[in-house]
Amino acid sequence: MTNTPSPHTGDALVVRNAHLLDLESGTWREGDLLCTDGRISEEGADRPDDAQVLDVQGGFVLPGLIDAHVHVTAFTAALGSLATTPASYVTAQASRIMGEMLDRGFTTVRDMAGADFGLARAQQEGLVRGPRLAFGGKALSQTGGHGDSRDAGSWHHDEHPCCADHGRVADGEDAVRVAARDELRKGAHHIKVMASGGVASPTDRIDSTQYSPAELRAAVEEAEAANRYVAAHAYTARAVNRALEAGVRSIEHGNLIDDRSVELLTEHGAFLVPTLVTYWALKKEGREFGLSEDSWRKVDDVLGAGLGALERAARGGARIAYGSDLLGGMHRHQNEEFRIRSEVQKPLDVIRSATSVAAELLGMSGEIGTLAAGARADLLVLDSDPLADIAALADPARHQVAVVQGGRPVR
């Protein structure tokens, strides 16, 4: 099977001899796909004479993948060290990480703390090779919360630019409003808040709740005023449910949810973004890539419960998007999330989580995550059927034929 396109001079691409995935029905249609000016064309549209031709010889074509929880600047699991790392070096590492994500078939990602307007603009202008980037800027954290990277003997945040890497400390409703407005001013597509403890933070507990209901509502009100939304890092049912009741649109992780959490997800039309692969990777390799011993011990608090939470949410009809949340050298495991989820979900549902459902979460339904006419021509070509065996997506090095972004083959 070849993925070498024929020479061309125009802005059109024809993907020939393909099996095209209909995400709604979960079926394949044999045929060709025409892309012009970076968009998928109507079926039957005239093919330009100078169109580039990509003959996939019966390959399986999906929409480009969407990862709804990444950290493209996290070249190390020691997140606190990013505060004192030169920004130029972090950017260089992010450029590498983004390029590798694109090579794995992810044409759009949602960064959940770390990336900014500059990286997104650089990708748009072609200065950085990588996925389209929806970013949230710095995550909002209470003092001592998951976004506060100081250890117990460290400085007061008034004396140091605390968490200059992924988070910013804001305590009280007024401070949360100012912080949210500032991230929105800087172009954030969403606001992230830390609503519970986490693995990589040095001074909190996984089972803690963070931010008061009033502080959470303040962030939600500011995001909604700007036609944006709030995503909340939260593990336990207590933290998840408080966040959903405050109006949060997406729950990140949610390993310890209960039945009430699922009810609230469906009642509010919210999304759950599990990130099961990161706990698997952190347990195996976290210390090798900078995770502290204390943080490594916390992995067990959430590792075993993740699949059960995913199964509970899926059974209850919650909207579930794809996320990986990997750090440092563990980014290479991004596609392993497909295999892990397939233990409790059908392959089609896992694929939807990384295409149409993730697109809906990002507010880009019809734009990405679909092969429908008018959508951006982001495509992934595989040599075998992922509906029959999810390994076709979990093992990109073995099964990937081509990646197309905006109508142009990029791998």
FIVO-473222 format. One record per residue (C-alpha): residue number from 1; residue in one letter; x, y, z. Coordinates in steps of 0.2 Angstrom, whole numbers, plus 5000, padded with zeros to 4 digits. Layout:
BEGIN
rec i = NUM&aa = A&x = X&y = Y&z = Z $
...
REM end
This chain:
BEGIN
rec i = 1&aa = M&x = 5000&y = 5000&z = 5000 $
rec i = 2&aa = T&x = 5007&y = 5017&z = 4995 $
rec i = 3&aa = N&x = 5004&y = 5034&z = 5003 $
rec i = 4&aa = T&x = 5014&y = 5044&z = 4990 $
rec i = 5&aa = P&x = 5003&y = 5057&z = 4982 $
rec i = 6&aa = S&x = 5005&y = 5061&z = 4964 $
rec i = 7&aa = P&x = 5013&y = 5078&z = 4959 $
rec i = 8&aa = H&x = 5001&y = 5093&z = 4959 $
rec i = 9&aa = T&x = 5000&y = 5112&z = 4958 $
rec i = 10&aa = G&x = 4983&y = 5116&z = 4965 $
rec i = 11&aa = D&x = 4974&y = 5116&z = 4982 $
rec i = 12&aa = A&x = 4963&y = 5100&z = 4979 $
rec i = 13&aa = L&x = 4966&y = 5083&z = 4985 $
rec i = 14&aa = V&x = 4957&y = 5067&z = 4979 $
rec i = 15&aa = V&x = 4958&y = 5052&z = 4991 $
rec i = 16&aa = R&x = 4955&y = 5037&z = 4979 $
rec i = 17&aa = N&x = 4949&y = 5019&z = 4982 $
rec i = 18&aa = A&x = 4945&y = 5022&z = 5000 $
rec i = 19&aa = H&x = 4933&y = 5015&z = 5014 $
rec i = 20&aa = L&x = 4925&y = 5030&z = 5021 $
rec i = 21&aa = L&x = 4918&y = 5030&z = 5039 $
rec i = 22&aa = D&x = 4900&y = 5036&z = 5042 $
rec i = 23&aa = L&x = 4901&y = 5039&z = 5061 $
rec i = 24&aa = E&x = 4883&y = 5040&z = 5063 $
rec i = 25&aa = S&x = 4879&y = 5023&z = 5056 $
rec i = 26&aa = G&x = 4896&y = 5015&z = 5060 $
rec i = 27&aa = T&x = 4898&y = 5008&z = 5043 $
rec i = 28&aa = W&x = 4910&y = 5010&z = 5028 $
rec i = 29&aa = R&x = 4906&y = 5017&z = 5011 $
rec i = 30&aa = E&x = 4918&y = 5013&z = 4997 $
rec i = 31&aa = G&x = 4923&y = 5027&z = 4985 $
rec i = 32&aa = D&x = 4933&y = 5043&z = 4983 $
rec i = 33&aa = L&x = 4934&y = 5059&z = 4993 $
rec i = 34&aa = L&x = 4937&y = 5076&z = 4986 $
rec i = 35&aa = C&x = 4945&y = 5090&z = 4996 $
rec i = 36&aa = T&x = 4946&y = 5107&z = 4990 $
rec i = 37&aa = D&x = 4953&y = 5123&z = 4998 $
rec i = 38&aa = G&x = 4956&y = 5113&z = 5014 $
rec i = 39&aa = R&x = 4938&y = 5107&z = 5015 $
rec i = 40&aa = I&x = 4928&y = 5091&z = 5011 $
rec i = 41&aa = S&x = 4918&y = 5094&z = 4995 $
rec i = 42&aa = E&x = 4901&y = 5089&z = 4991 $
rec i = 43&aa = E&x = 4899&y = 5071&z = 4984 $
rec i = 44&aa = G&x = 4899&y = 5072&z = 4965 $
rec i = 45&aa = A&x = 4908&y = 5089&z = 4964 $
rec i = 46&aa = D&x = 4920&y = 5092&z = 4949 $
rec i = 47&aa = R&x = 4937&y = 5086&z = 4952 $
rec i = 48&aa = P&x = 4950&y = 5100&z = 4947 $
rec i = 49&aa = D&x = 4962&y = 5094&z = 4933 $
rec i = 50&aa = D&x = 4977&y = 5098&z = 4944 $
rec i = 51&aa = A&x = 4971&y = 5089&z = 4960 $
rec i = 52&aa = Q&x = 4983&y = 5080&z = 4970 $
rec i = 53&aa = V&x = 4979&y = 5061&z = 4970 $
rec i = 54&aa = L&x = 4981&y = 5050&z = 4986 $
rec i = 55&aa = D&x = 4977&y = 5032&z = 4981 $
rec i = 56&aa = V&x = 4975&y = 5022&z = 4997 $
rec i = 57&aa = Q&x = 4971&y = 5006&z = 4989 $
rec i = 58&aa = G&x = 4956&y = 5001&z = 5000 $
rec i = 59&aa = G&x = 4963&y = 5009&z = 5015 $
rec i = 60&aa = F&x = 4951&y = 5015&z = 5029 $
rec i = 61&aa = V&x = 4948&y = 5033&z = 5031 $
rec i = 62&aa = L&x = 4942&y = 5042&z = 5047 $
rec i = 63&aa = P&x = 4941&y = 5060&z = 5052 $
rec i = 64&aa = G&x = 4957&y = 5067&z = 5059 $
rec i = 65&aa = L&x = 4958&y = 5062&z = 5078 $
rec i = 66&aa = I&x = 4955&y = 5075&z = 5092 $
rec i = 67&aa = D&x = 4963&y = 5073&z = 5109 $
rec i = 68&aa = A&x = 4953&y = 5084&z = 5121 $
rec i = 69&aa = H&x = 4966&y = 5083&z = 5135 $
rec i = 70&aa = V&x = 4984&y = 5086&z = 5132 $
rec i = 71&aa = H&x = 4998&y = 5097&z = 5138 $
rec i = 72&aa = V&x = 5009&y = 5101&z = 5124 $
rec i = 73&aa = T&x = 5022&y = 5111&z = 5134 $
rec i = 74&aa = A&x = 5024&y = 5097&z = 5147 $
rec i = 75&aa = F&x = 5041&y = 5090&z = 5141 $
rec i = 76&aa = T&x = 5044&y = 5083&z = 5159 $
rec i = 77&aa = A&x = 5033&y = 5076&z = 5172 $
rec i = 78&aa = A&x = 5041&y = 5088&z = 5185 $
rec i = 79&aa = L&x = 5029&y = 5101&z = 5181 $
rec i = 80&aa = G&x = 5035&y = 5113&z = 5194 $
rec i = 81&aa = S&x = 5052&y = 5114&z = 5185 $
rec i = 82&aa = L&x = 5044&y = 5123&z = 5170 $
rec i = 83&aa = A&x = 5042&y = 5139&z = 5180 $
rec i = 84&aa = T&x = 5061&y = 5141&z = 5180 $
rec i = 85&aa = T&x = 5064&y = 5134&z = 5162 $
rec i = 86&aa = P&x = 5067&y = 5147&z = 5148 $
rec i = 87&aa = A&x = 5052&y = 5150&z = 5138 $
rec i = 88&aa = S&x = 5062&y = 5148&z = 5122 $
rec i = 89&aa = Y&x = 5067&y = 5130&z = 5127 $
rec i = 90&aa = V&x = 5049&y = 5125&z = 5132 $
rec i = 91&aa = T&x = 5043&y = 5132&z = 5115 $
rec i = 92&aa = A&x = 5056&y = 5121&z = 5106 $
rec i = 93&aa = Q&x = 5050&y = 5106&z = 5116 $
rec i = 94&aa = A&x = 5032&y = 5110&z = 5113 $
rec i = 95&aa = S&x = 5035&y = 5111&z = 5094 $
rec i = 96&aa = R&x = 5043&y = 5093&z = 5094 $
rec i = 97&aa = I&x = 5028&y = 5086&z = 5105 $
rec i = 98&aa = M&x = 5015&y = 5094&z = 5093 $
rec i = 99&aa = G&x = 5024&y = 5087&z = 5078 $
rec i = 100&aa = E&x = 5024&y = 5070&z = 5085 $
rec i = 101&aa = M&x = 5005&y = 5071&z = 5090 $
rec i = 102&aa = L&x = 5001&y = 5075&z = 5072 $
rec i = 103&aa = D&x = 5011&y = 5060&z = 5066 $
rec i = 104&aa = R&x = 5000&y = 5049&z = 5077 $
rec i = 105&aa = G&x = 4985&y = 5055&z = 5068 $
rec i = 106&aa = F&x = 4979&y = 5069&z = 5080 $
rec i = 107&aa = T&x = 4975&y = 5084&z = 5069 $
rec i = 108&aa = T&x = 4966&y = 5094&z = 5083 $
rec i = 109&aa = V&x = 4970&y = 5094&z = 5102 $
rec i = 110&aa = R&x = 4963&y = 5104&z = 5117 $
rec i = 111&aa = D&x = 4977&y = 5109&z = 5128 $
rec i = 112&aa = M&x = 4972&y = 5109&z = 5146 $
rec i = 113&aa = A&x = 4985&y = 5121&z = 5154 $
rec i = 114&aa = G&x = 5002&y = 5127&z = 5147 $
rec i = 115&aa = A&x = 4999&y = 5132&z = 5129 $
rec i = 116&aa = D&x = 4995&y = 5150&z = 5124 $
rec i = 117&aa = F&x = 4990&y = 5161&z = 5110 $
rec i = 118&aa = G&x = 5008&y = 5162&z = 5103 $
rec i = 119&aa = L&x = 5009&y = 5143&z = 5101 $
rec i = 120&aa = A&x = 4991&y = 5142&z = 5093 $
rec i = 121&aa = R&x = 4996&y = 5156&z = 5081 $
rec i = 122&aa = A&x = 5012&y = 5148&z = 5076 $
rec i = 123&aa = Q&x = 5003&y = 5132&z = 5072 $
rec i = 124&aa = Q&x = 4990&y = 5142&z = 5062 $
rec i = 125&aa = E&x = 5004&y = 5151&z = 5052 $
rec i = 126&aa = G&x = 5013&y = 5135&z = 5049 $
rec i = 127&aa = L&x = 5028&y = 5140&z = 5060 $
rec i = 128&aa = V&x = 5025&y = 5125&z = 5071 $
rec i = 129&aa = R&x = 5020&y = 5108&z = 5063 $
rec i = 130&aa = G&x = 5007&y = 5100&z = 5074 $
rec i = 131&aa = P&x = 4988&y = 5099&z = 5078 $
rec i = 132&aa = R&x = 4976&y = 5113&z = 5078 $
rec i = 133&aa = L&x = 4977&y = 5120&z = 5095 $
rec i = 134&aa = A&x = 4962&y = 5125&z = 5107 $
rec i = 135&aa = F&x = 4971&y = 5131&z = 5122 $
rec i = 136&aa = G&x = 4965&y = 5137&z = 5140 $
rec i = 137&aa = G&x = 4981&y = 5146&z = 5145 $
rec i = 138&aa = K&x = 4985&y = 5144&z = 5164 $
rec i = 139&aa = A&x = 4973&y = 5134&z = 5175 $
rec i = 140&aa = L&x = 4966&y = 5142&z = 5190 $
rec i = 141&aa = S&x = 4970&y = 5135&z = 5207 $
rec i = 142&aa = Q&x = 4967&y = 5139&z = 5225 $
rec i = 143&aa = T&x = 4982&y = 5141&z = 5236 $
rec i = 144&aa = G&x = 4989&y = 5123&z = 5239 $
rec i = 145&aa = G&x = 4978&y = 5116&z = 5225 $
rec i = 146&aa = H&x = 4982&y = 5105&z = 5210 $
rec i = 147&aa = G&x = 4989&y = 5120&z = 5201 $
rec i = 148&aa = D&x = 5000&y = 5126&z = 5215 $
rec i = 149&aa = S&x = 5017&y = 5118&z = 5211 $
rec i = 150&aa = R&x = 5026&y = 5124&z = 5227 $
rec i = 151&aa = D&x = 5031&y = 5112&z = 5240 $
rec i = 152&aa = A&x = 5027&y = 5114&z = 5258 $
rec i = 153&aa = G&x = 5043&y = 5124&z = 5263 $
rec i = 154&aa = S&x = 5042&y = 5135&z = 5248 $
rec i = 155&aa = W&x = 5039&y = 5154&z = 5246 $
rec i = 156&aa = H&x = 5022&y = 5164&z = 5248 $
rec i = 157&aa = H&x = 5015&y = 5167&z = 5230 $
rec i = 158&aa = D&x = 5015&y = 5185&z = 5233 $
rec i = 159&aa = E&x = 5034&y = 5184&z = 5233 $
rec i = 160&aa = H&x = 5037&y = 5174&z = 5218 $
rec i = 161&aa = P&x = 5028&y = 5172&z = 5201 $
rec i = 162&aa = C&x = 5020&y = 5156&z = 5207 $
rec i = 163&aa = C&x = 5016&y = 5142&z = 5194 $
rec i = 164&aa = A&x = 5023&y = 5151&z = 5179 $
rec i = 165&aa = D&x = 5021&y = 5135&z = 5170 $
rec i = 166&aa = H&x = 5003&y = 5127&z = 5170 $
rec i = 167&aa = G&x = 4994&y = 5136&z = 5183 $
rec i = 168&aa = R&x = 4990&y = 5152&z = 5192 $
rec i = 169&aa = V&x = 4984&y = 5154&z = 5210 $
rec i = 170&aa = A&x = 4968&y = 5164&z = 5213 $
rec i = 171&aa = D&x = 4959&y = 5164&z = 5229 $
rec i = 172&aa = G&x = 4941&y = 5171&z = 5232 $
rec i = 173&aa = E&x = 4927&y = 5175&z = 5220 $
rec i = 174&aa = D&x = 4935&y = 5192&z = 5215 $
rec i = 175&aa = A&x = 4952&y = 5185&z = 5211 $
rec i = 176&aa = V&x = 4945&y = 5170&z = 5202 $
rec i = 177&aa = R&x = 4935&y = 5183&z = 5191 $
rec i = 178&aa = V&x = 4951&y = 5193&z = 5187 $
rec i = 179&aa = A&x = 4961&y = 5177&z = 5183 $
rec i = 180&aa = A&x = 4947&y = 5170&z = 5172 $
rec i = 181&aa = R&x = 4945&y = 5187&z = 5163 $
rec i = 182&aa = D&x = 4964&y = 5188&z = 5161 $
rec i = 183&aa = E&x = 4965&y = 5171&z = 5153 $
rec i = 184&aa = L&x = 4951&y = 5175&z = 5141 $
rec i = 185&aa = R&x = 4959&y = 5192&z = 5137 $
rec i = 186&aa = K&x = 4974&y = 5181&z = 5131 $
rec i = 187&aa = G&x = 4963&y = 5172&z = 5119 $
rec i = 188&aa = A&x = 4958&y = 5156&z = 5129 $
rec i = 189&aa = H&x = 4946&y = 5145&z = 5121 $
rec i = 190&aa = H&x = 4941&y = 5138&z = 5138 $
rec i = 191&aa = I&x = 4945&y = 5141&z = 5157 $
rec i = 192&aa = K&x = 4952&y = 5126&z = 5167 $
rec i = 193&aa = V&x = 4949&y = 5126&z = 5186 $
rec i = 194&aa = M&x = 4956&y = 5114&z = 5198 $
rec i = 195&aa = A&x = 4942&y = 5107&z = 5208 $
rec i = 196&aa = S&x = 4950&y = 5093&z = 5217 $
rec i = 197&aa = G&x = 4968&y = 5086&z = 5222 $
rec i = 198&aa = G&x = 4979&y = 5078&z = 5209 $
rec i = 199&aa = V&x = 4993&y = 5066&z = 5206 $
rec i = 200&aa = A&x = 5007&y = 5079&z = 5201 $
rec i = 201&aa = S&x = 5004&y = 5092&z = 5214 $
rec i = 202&aa = P&x = 5015&y = 5091&z = 5229 $
rec i = 203&aa = T&x = 5004&y = 5097&z = 5244 $
rec i = 204&aa = D&x = 4986&y = 5091&z = 5241 $
rec i = 205&aa = R&x = 4976&y = 5075&z = 5243 $
rec i = 206&aa = I&x = 4967&y = 5066&z = 5228 $
rec i = 207&aa = D&x = 4951&y = 5066&z = 5238 $
rec i = 208&aa = S&x = 4951&y = 5085&z = 5243 $
rec i = 209&aa = T&x = 4939&y = 5097&z = 5235 $
rec i = 210&aa = Q&x = 4946&y = 5113&z = 5229 $
rec i = 211&aa = Y&x = 4937&y = 5130&z = 5226 $
rec i = 212&aa = S&x = 4921&y = 5134&z = 5234 $
rec i = 213&aa = P&x = 4905&y = 5133&z = 5225 $
rec i = 214&aa = A&x = 4904&y = 5152&z = 5224 $
rec i = 215&aa = E&x = 4922&y = 5152&z = 5216 $
rec i = 216&aa = L&x = 4917&y = 5139&z = 5204 $
rec i = 217&aa = R&x = 4902&y = 5149&z = 5199 $
rec i = 218&aa = A&x = 4912&y = 5165&z = 5197 $
rec i = 219&aa = A&x = 4923&y = 5156&z = 5184 $
rec i = 220&aa = V&x = 4908&y = 5149&z = 5175 $
rec i = 221&aa = E&x = 4900&y = 5166&z = 5174 $
rec i = 222&aa = E&x = 4915&y = 5174&z = 5167 $
rec i = 223&aa = A&x = 4917&y = 5161&z = 5154 $
rec i = 224&aa = E&x = 4899&y = 5161&z = 5149 $
rec i = 225&aa = A&x = 4900&y = 5180&z = 5147 $
rec i = 226&aa = A&x = 4913&y = 5178&z = 5134 $
rec i = 227&aa = N&x = 4904&y = 5163&z = 5126 $
rec i = 228&aa = R&x = 4917&y = 5151&z = 5132 $
rec i = 229&aa = Y&x = 4916&y = 5137&z = 5145 $
rec i = 230&aa = V&x = 4924&y = 5130&z = 5160 $
rec i = 231&aa = A&x = 4933&y = 5113&z = 5162 $
rec i = 232&aa = A&x = 4936&y = 5106&z = 5179 $
rec i = 233&aa = H&x = 4950&y = 5094&z = 5185 $
rec i = 234&aa = A&x = 4941&y = 5083&z = 5197 $
rec i = 235&aa = Y&x = 4942&y = 5065&z = 5203 $
rec i = 236&aa = T&x = 4930&y = 5061&z = 5217 $
rec i = 237&aa = A&x = 4911&y = 5061&z = 5215 $
rec i = 238&aa = R&x = 4910&y = 5075&z = 5228 $
rec i = 239&aa = A&x = 4922&y = 5086&z = 5218 $
rec i = 240&aa = V&x = 4914&y = 5081&z = 5201 $
rec i = 241&aa = N&x = 4896&y = 5084&z = 5207 $
rec i = 242&aa = R&x = 4900&y = 5101&z = 5215 $
rec i = 243&aa = A&x = 4908&y = 5107&z = 5199 $
rec i = 244&aa = L&x = 4894&y = 5101&z = 5188 $
rec i = 245&aa = E&x = 4881&y = 5109&z = 5199 $
rec i = 246&aa = A&x = 4891&y = 5125&z = 5197 $
rec i = 247&aa = G&x = 4889&y = 5124&z = 5178 $
rec i = 248&aa = V&x = 4906&y = 5117&z = 5173 $
rec i = 249&aa = R&x = 4905&y = 5110&z = 5155 $
rec i = 250&aa = S&x = 4918&y = 5096&z = 5155 $
rec i = 251&aa = I&x = 4925&y = 5085&z = 5169 $
rec i = 252&aa = E&x = 4943&y = 5080&z = 5167 $
rec i = 253&aa = H&x = 4948&y = 5063&z = 5173 $
rec i = 254&aa = G&x = 4933&y = 5058&z = 5185 $
rec i = 255&aa = N&x = 4940&y = 5042&z = 5190 $
rec i = 256&aa = L&x = 4930&y = 5041&z = 5206 $
rec i = 257&aa = I&x = 4913&y = 5046&z = 5200 $
rec i = 258&aa = D&x = 4896&y = 5039&z = 5207 $
rec i = 259&aa = D&x = 4879&y = 5037&z = 5199 $
rec i = 260&aa = R&x = 4874&y = 5054&z = 5204 $
rec i = 261&aa = S&x = 4889&y = 5061&z = 5194 $
rec i = 262&aa = V&x = 4882&y = 5052&z = 5179 $
rec i = 263&aa = E&x = 4865&y = 5059&z = 5182 $
rec i = 264&aa = L&x = 4872&y = 5077&z = 5183 $
rec i = 265&aa = L&x = 4883&y = 5074&z = 5167 $
rec i = 266&aa = T&x = 4867&y = 5070&z = 5157 $
rec i = 267&aa = E&x = 4856&y = 5083&z = 5165 $
rec i = 268&aa = H&x = 4868&y = 5097&z = 5162 $
rec i = 269&aa = G&x = 4873&y = 5091&z = 5145 $
rec i = 270&aa = A&x = 4891&y = 5091&z = 5151 $
rec i = 271&aa = F&x = 4906&y = 5080&z = 5145 $
rec i = 272&aa = L&x = 4917&y = 5068&z = 5154 $
rec i = 273&aa = V&x = 4935&y = 5067&z = 5148 $
rec i = 274&aa = P&x = 4944&y = 5051&z = 5155 $
rec i = 275&aa = T&x = 4963&y = 5050&z = 5154 $
rec i = 276&aa = L&x = 4966&y = 5032&z = 5158 $
rec i = 277&aa = V&x = 4982&y = 5030&z = 5149 $
rec i = 278&aa = T&x = 4991&y = 5043&z = 5159 $
rec i = 279&aa = Y&x = 4989&y = 5033&z = 5175 $
rec i = 280&aa = W&x = 4995&y = 5017&z = 5166 $
rec i = 281&aa = A&x = 5010&y = 5027&z = 5160 $
rec i = 282&aa = L&x = 5014&y = 5036&z = 5176 $
rec i = 283&aa = K&x = 5014&y = 5020&z = 5186 $
rec i = 284&aa = K&x = 5026&y = 5012&z = 5173 $
rec i = 285&aa = E&x = 5037&y = 5026&z = 5169 $
rec i = 286&aa = G&x = 5033&y = 5042&z = 5179 $
rec i = 287&aa = R&x = 5048&y = 5042&z = 5190 $
rec i = 288&aa = E&x = 5059&y = 5040&z = 5175 $
rec i = 289&aa = F&x = 5052&y = 5056&z = 5167 $
rec i = 290&aa = G&x = 5053&y = 5067&z = 5182 $
rec i = 291&aa = L&x = 5038&y = 5062&z = 5193 $
rec i = 292&aa = S&x = 5042&y = 5064&z = 5212 $
rec i = 293&aa = E&x = 5041&y = 5049&z = 5223 $
rec i = 294&aa = D&x = 5027&y = 5056&z = 5233 $
rec i = 295&aa = S&x = 5017&y = 5060&z = 5217 $
rec i = 296&aa = W&x = 5020&y = 5042&z = 5210 $
rec i = 297&aa = R&x = 5013&y = 5035&z = 5226 $
rec i = 298&aa = K&x = 4997&y = 5044&z = 5223 $
rec i = 299&aa = V&x = 4994&y = 5036&z = 5206 $
rec i = 300&aa = D&x = 4987&y = 5020&z = 5215 $
rec i = 301&aa = D&x = 4973&y = 5031&z = 5222 $
rec i = 302&aa = V&x = 4965&y = 5033&z = 5204 $
rec i = 303&aa = L&x = 4973&y = 5019&z = 5193 $
rec i = 304&aa = G&x = 4961&y = 5005&z = 5197 $
rec i = 305&aa = A&x = 4945&y = 5015&z = 5197 $
rec i = 306&aa = G&x = 4947&y = 5023&z = 5180 $
rec i = 307&aa = L&x = 4939&y = 5009&z = 5169 $
rec i = 308&aa = G&x = 4925&y = 5007&z = 5181 $
rec i = 309&aa = A&x = 4921&y = 5025&z = 5180 $
rec i = 310&aa = L&x = 4921&y = 5025&z = 5161 $
rec i = 311&aa = E&x = 4910&y = 5010&z = 5161 $
rec i = 312&aa = R&x = 4898&y = 5018&z = 5173 $
rec i = 313&aa = A&x = 4897&y = 5034&z = 5163 $
rec i = 314&aa = A&x = 4895&y = 5025&z = 5146 $
rec i = 315&aa = R&x = 4881&y = 5014&z = 5153 $
rec i = 316&aa = G&x = 4872&y = 5030&z = 5160 $
rec i = 317&aa = G&x = 4873&y = 5039&z = 5143 $
rec i = 318&aa = A&x = 4885&y = 5052&z = 5147 $
rec i = 319&aa = R&x = 4895&y = 5061&z = 5133 $
rec i = 320&aa = I&x = 4913&y = 5055&z = 5134 $
rec i = 321&aa = A&x = 4927&y = 5063&z = 5124 $
rec i = 322&aa = Y&x = 4945&y = 5056&z = 5121 $
rec i = 323&aa = G&x = 4959&y = 5062&z = 5132 $
rec i = 324&aa = S&x = 4977&y = 5057&z = 5136 $
rec i = 325&aa = D&x = 4985&y = 5069&z = 5148 $
rec i = 326&aa = L&x = 5002&y = 5062&z = 5146 $
rec i = 327&aa = L&x = 5018&y = 5071&z = 5152 $
rec i = 328&aa = G&x = 5037&y = 5070&z = 5147 $
rec i = 329&aa = G&x = 5043&y = 5055&z = 5137 $
rec i = 330&aa = M&x = 5026&y = 5047&z = 5140 $
rec i = 331&aa = H&x = 5018&y = 5057&z = 5126 $
rec i = 332&aa = R&x = 5022&y = 5042&z = 5114 $
rec i = 333&aa = H&x = 5008&y = 5032&z = 5122 $
rec i = 334&aa = Q&x = 4995&y = 5044&z = 5116 $
rec i = 335&aa = N&x = 4986&y = 5031&z = 5106 $
rec i = 336&aa = E&x = 4986&y = 5017&z = 5119 $
rec i = 337&aa = E&x = 4970&y = 5026&z = 5126 $
rec i = 338&aa = F&x = 4961&y = 5017&z = 5112 $
rec i = 339&aa = R&x = 4966&y = 5000&z = 5118 $
rec i = 340&aa = I&x = 4962&y = 5003&z = 5136 $
rec i = 341&aa = R&x = 4945&y = 5010&z = 5133 $
rec i = 342&aa = S&x = 4941&y = 4996&z = 5122 $
rec i = 343&aa = E&x = 4940&y = 4985&z = 5137 $
rec i = 344&aa = V&x = 4923&y = 4992&z = 5142 $
rec i = 345&aa = Q&x = 4918&y = 5001&z = 5126 $
rec i = 346&aa = K&x = 4914&y = 4996&z = 5108 $
rec i = 347&aa = P&x = 4927&y = 5002&z = 5096 $
rec i = 348&aa = L&x = 4914&y = 5013&z = 5087 $
rec i = 349&aa = D&x = 4911&y = 5022&z = 5103 $
rec i = 350&aa = V&x = 4929&y = 5025&z = 5107 $
rec i = 351&aa = I&x = 4932&y = 5032&z = 5089 $
rec i = 352&aa = R&x = 4917&y = 5044&z = 5091 $
rec i = 353&aa = S&x = 4925&y = 5050&z = 5108 $
rec i = 354&aa = A&x = 4940&y = 5055&z = 5098 $
rec i = 355&aa = T&x = 4930&y = 5063&z = 5083 $
rec i = 356&aa = S&x = 4912&y = 5068&z = 5083 $
rec i = 357&aa = V&x = 4910&y = 5069&z = 5102 $
rec i = 358&aa = A&x = 4927&y = 5079&z = 5105 $
rec i = 359&aa = A&x = 4922&y = 5091&z = 5091 $
rec i = 360&aa = E&x = 4905&y = 5094&z = 5100 $
rec i = 361&aa = L&x = 4915&y = 5098&z = 5116 $
rec i = 362&aa = L&x = 4926&y = 5110&z = 5107 $
rec i = 363&aa = G&x = 4911&y = 5119&z = 5099 $
rec i = 364&aa = M&x = 4917&y = 5113&z = 5082 $
rec i = 365&aa = S&x = 4903&y = 5101&z = 5077 $
rec i = 366&aa = G&x = 4903&y = 5100&z = 5058 $
rec i = 367&aa = E&x = 4920&y = 5108&z = 5057 $
rec i = 368&aa = I&x = 4931&y = 5093&z = 5063 $
rec i = 369&aa = G&x = 4928&y = 5076&z = 5068 $
rec i = 370&aa = T&x = 4917&y = 5071&z = 5053 $
rec i = 371&aa = L&x = 4919&y = 5067&z = 5034 $
rec i = 372&aa = A&x = 4904&y = 5077&z = 5030 $
rec i = 373&aa = A&x = 4904&y = 5089&z = 5016 $
rec i = 374&aa = G&x = 4910&y = 5107&z = 5022 $
rec i = 375&aa = A&x = 4921&y = 5100&z = 5036 $
rec i = 376&aa = R&x = 4939&y = 5103&z = 5037 $
rec i = 377&aa = A&x = 4948&y = 5090&z = 5027 $
rec i = 378&aa = D&x = 4957&y = 5082&z = 5042 $
rec i = 379&aa = L&x = 4959&y = 5064&z = 5038 $
rec i = 380&aa = L&x = 4967&y = 5048&z = 5045 $
rec i = 381&aa = V&x = 4971&y = 5033&z = 5034 $
rec i = 382&aa = L&x = 4973&y = 5016&z = 5041 $
rec i = 383&aa = D&x = 4978&y = 4999&z = 5033 $
rec i = 384&aa = S&x = 4965&y = 4989&z = 5043 $
rec i = 385&aa = D&x = 4947&y = 4991&z = 5050 $
rec i = 386&aa = P&x = 4948&y = 4999&z = 5067 $
rec i = 387&aa = L&x = 4930&y = 4994&z = 5070 $
rec i = 388&aa = A&x = 4935&y = 4976&z = 5069 $
rec i = 389&aa = D&x = 4951&y = 4978&z = 5079 $
rec i = 390&aa = I&x = 4955&y = 4994&z = 5089 $
rec i = 391&aa = A&x = 4974&y = 4990&z = 5087 $
rec i = 392&aa = A&x = 4973&y = 4999&z = 5070 $
rec i = 393&aa = L&x = 4972&y = 5015&z = 5080 $
rec i = 394&aa = A&x = 4982&y = 5010&z = 5095 $
rec i = 395&aa = D&x = 4997&y = 5005&z = 5085 $
rec i = 396&aa = P&x = 5000&y = 5020&z = 5073 $
rec i = 397&aa = A&x = 5017&y = 5014&z = 5068 $
rec i = 398&aa = R&x = 5010&y = 4998&z = 5061 $
rec i = 399&aa = H&x = 4994&y = 5003&z = 5054 $
rec i = 400&aa = Q&x = 4994&y = 5021&z = 5049 $
rec i = 401&aa = V&x = 4995&y = 5025&z = 5030 $
rec i = 402&aa = A&x = 4993&y = 5044&z = 5029 $
rec i = 403&aa = V&x = 4988&y = 5059&z = 5039 $
rec i = 404&aa = V&x = 4980&y = 5074&z = 5030 $
rec i = 405&aa = Q&x = 4977&y = 5091&z = 5038 $
rec i = 406&aa = G&x = 4967&y = 5104&z = 5030 $
rec i = 407&aa = G&x = 4968&y = 5095&z = 5014 $
rec i = 408&aa = R&x = 4986&y = 5092&z = 5013 $
rec i = 409&aa = P&x = 4995&y = 5076&z = 5017 $
rec i = 410&aa = V&x = 5007&y = 5079&z = 5032 $
rec i = 411&aa = R&x = 5013&y = 5062&z = 5035 $
REM end
